[in-house]
């Protein structure tokens, strides 16, 4: 047997730098080199775009997602290259932010 893709996810303009699959909710969350992060269904439907805080957006402070993790409770944590953590609901609502100078892996 050969493995075949279940769906092709589209919507990013740049290369994907991080992704997470939440099988319990049937979601795939991905981030690209120049942002933003996208939420797709496992069938390939684009559901939401996760935008970082407006105060940090702009060409000189582009939010580049580095790590993504999703929970079965419907929360998505994104760590950006500039040391910013953001927590989103699966509905795309920004719930909390935190900045750190530590290197996160």
C-alpha positions in Angstrom: 0.0 0.0 0.0 1.1 3.5 -0.8 0.3 6.4 1.5 -1.6 9.2 -0.2 -2.2 12.7 1.1 -5.6 13.2 2.8 -5.7 16.9 1.7 -3.5 19.6 0.2 -3.4 22.7 2.4 -3.1 26.0 0.7 -2.9 29.7 1.7 0.7 30.5 2.6 2.7 32.7 0.4 6.1 31.6 1.9 7.7 28.4 3.1 6.2 26.7 6.1 8.4 26.9 9.3 6.2 25.2 11.8 3.0 23.1 12.0 0.9 21.2 14.5 -1.9 18.6 14.1 -4.7 18.4 16.6 -6.4 15.1 15.7 -9.0 15.5 18.6 -10.3 18.7 17.0 -9.5 17.7 13.4 -7.3 20.8 12.8 -3.9 21.5 11.3 -2.2 24.8 12.3 0.7 26.0 10.3 3.0 29.1 10.2 5.1 30.4 7.4 8.4 32.3 7.2 6.7 35.7 6.9 3.5 34.8 8.8 0.6 34.6 9.4 -0.5 31.3 10.9 -3.4 29.4 9.4 -5.9 26.9 10.7 -7.1 24.3 8.3 -9.5 21.4 8.8 -8.1 18.0 8.1 -10.1 18.0 4.9 -8.1 21.0 3.6 -10.6 23.8 4.2 -9.0 27.1 5.4 -10.9 28.0 8.6 -9.0 30.9 10.2 -6.0 33.2 10.0 -4.2 33.9 13.2 -2.8 37.5 13.3 -0.4 38.6 16.0 -0.9 41.7 18.0 -1.3 44.8 15.8 1.1 46.9 17.9 3.9 44.5 16.8 3.0 44.2 13.1 4.6 46.1 10.2 7.5 45.5 7.8 10.2 46.3 10.4 8.7 43.9 13.0 7.3 41.1 11.0 6.0 38.2 13.2 7.8 35.0 12.1 6.3 32.0 13.8 8.9 29.5 15.0 6.9 26.9 17.1 3.2 26.0 17.3 1.4 23.7 19.6 -2.4 23.0 19.8 -4.3 21.6 22.7 -7.4 19.4 22.6 -9.2 22.1 24.6 -9.0 24.4 21.6 -6.0 26.6 22.4 -3.1 27.3 20.1 0.2 28.6 21.4 2.6 30.2 19.0 6.1 31.2 19.7 7.5 33.9 17.3 11.1 34.5 16.4 11.2 37.8 18.3 10.5 36.1 21.6 6.8 36.7 21.7 4.3 34.0 22.8 0.7 34.3 21.8 -2.3 32.1 22.8 -5.2 32.0 20.4 -8.6 30.2 20.6 -9.4 28.0 17.6 -11.9 30.7 16.7 -8.9 33.0 16.0 -9.2 35.2 19.0 -6.0 36.4 20.6 -6.3 35.5 24.3 -2.9 36.4 25.8 0.6 37.4 24.9 4.0 37.3 26.7 7.5 38.3 25.7 10.7 36.6 26.7 14.4 37.0 26.1 15.0 33.3 26.6 15.9 31.0 23.7 13.0 28.5 23.2 13.4 25.2 21.4 
